[in-house]
Amino acid sequence: MRILAAALAVSAAMASAGFAATGLDSRMAATLGKALFERDWIPAPASTDSADGLGPLFAAKGCSGCHAGPALAARFTDAPERRVAGRGLVVRFGDIEGHPDPLYGAVLQNQAVPGVEPEGRIVLTFSAAGDGPLIVDVTLDRGPLASATHQSVRVAPPLAGRAMLDAIDPAAVLALADPDDRDHDGISGRARLIDVGGAPTLGRYGWKAGTTDLDEQIADAFATDLGLSSARRPYPHGDCTSAEADCLAAPTGESARLSGRELSEDMIGLVAAYVKSLPAPVRAADPSGGALFAATGCSACHVPAMPAREGGSVTAFTDLLLHDMGPAFDDGVGAPGVAPAEWRTAPLMAMSGGAGRRYLHDGRAPTLDAAIRAHGGEADAARTHYISLSDADRQALLAFVGSL
């Protein structure tokens, strides 16, 4: 609690005085950022205006509500009455072009501050005990979705090492893009370019490469999942829509001490400093597994190392490109300029299994083997090669991926 109080006081003071989080010692910035990451935010109004602003509708009370630990992805385990206990899952709404639902917005907010009704409930079950598909049963309490709206399950990825995506040279990503499949290898990845101040900028973060850097991703998560506004996301009522009058009527935590918002830029910077302090897990050296990974074609998209902006390389096993993953990955929810079946190549970090670990964007796969077998579209050839391996080679490849 002392560290959290210090983090709030320091970030508020920095905002008032105009200092930047980057001016702090990196270790101190990461420590303060960890306190902000782990705290539960509270509704407004509150006696401490640098601690309130949650909601009015929200999917989590804090970052750790979805990210259970620095190296952990979302995990789901058996609970009573065939239900599933877990955290790190949201239900996203949208049409094929990525427009949010006119009533519910972009994400189902299953929690709310006093005086505001939650949008609905999420009940999770397994179709088989622990090793079947994850079944997400959504109850909507404010009426039906629009006819064009679909829903998509998204799970939180592990954060360890994730900040290194910022260091990848955008020119190297663009050089790998082949949207017209000119080399006829069946892989036609393309970069998602986002307008930032009139300049096309590479999308790096999110399942659809929707944000350009770590700070943007953090601000987006605060706004969409917690309902906390910032200069980057100036939405004091979070994901509320014009049809949700009770949400729009609720008080906000915006404060002059925080640049007129609920989060200062320095708060975002401190949380980013914490995430940047989380190193990628140590990777086991396995030349034979790495050779199989390349021979099956997995490395065509999960590129082991990409050139870094400042020289050297970034080992993240991704090309940061969007790829069409086939009909099984088409959930009907697109993004601006991104088709529903297109997904950014997921970095392979903290891939080890364990109780409750699920894979892919929607957690459908209980094992790495199931995740690979679910691949399609541009990954169809790699999947076919994987399936054709001998049992020994297949296990060697899985051991290699699990060590990443």
Disulfide bonds with the S-S distance in Angstrom:
Cys240-Cys247 1.45
